[in-house]
């Protein structure tokens, strides 16, 4: 009886029409709508964000707005919103990571940012006591947001896959050097073990050298960037990325749950996957 009852729910009148709106369709107006870049109220962070938006944002018209202005206009479908939000995972007692999220105005806005229609969300930095590396990589993260949005506009498959979509391009790194910051490698594995597992062109360097290569747009160079809470606990997450220093292409995106056996950073399993394509 349960199966019969369930099937009855899907019987519609002959003249009824079902309207299914895909992500591609929902985002079809993105490039013609204004993206409101929501400032945090922190003058240092806001100036950095303003500078990088002005330098790299090309996908749509944009304007800056305050959090108060966002609250007043978030229900309008005339806008998309790019903003910094804090994420808290189930086992965390407080939010640990700041994310850059791009959402569409209107739908779900009455219930907060988390219920608005999400285009893409990218891990940005630790919510407290951040390393400062985020200022080096912010422009690249904004480029990744734009590139993913373009992909989502053109293809539902890409739009629904999420940032792991970029892992399919990992093979393109085989002719490039991959530079890992020593601080981006998980201490739970051990540097010697990870170093022995690395393939040709996979190198370990001090954080300053890695960031300098990235800032200078080194050719044929891919660098590591990780994001995790400064006070990470069991149940927190670490996000790992490989980003091209020259064109800001994302080649690897993965997260893992932090535990006693898996500290933050690239794990041996990550290194093996990256090596396999070289």
Buried (B, 14 or more C-beta within 10 A) or exposed (E): EEEEEEEEEEEEEEEEEEEEEEBBEBBEBBEEBBBBBBBBEEEEBBEBBEEBBEEBBEBBEBEBBBEEBBEEBBBEEEBBBBBBBEBBBEEBEEBBBBBBBBBBBBBBBEEEBEEBBBBBBBBBBBBEEBBEBBBBBBBBBBBBBBBBBBBBBEBBEBBEBEBEBBBEBBEEBBEBBBBBBBBBBBEBBEEEEBBEBBBEBBBBBEBEBBBBBBEEEBEEBBBBBBBBBBBBBEBBBBBBBBBBBBEBBBBBBBBBEBEEEBBBBBBBBBBEBBBEBB
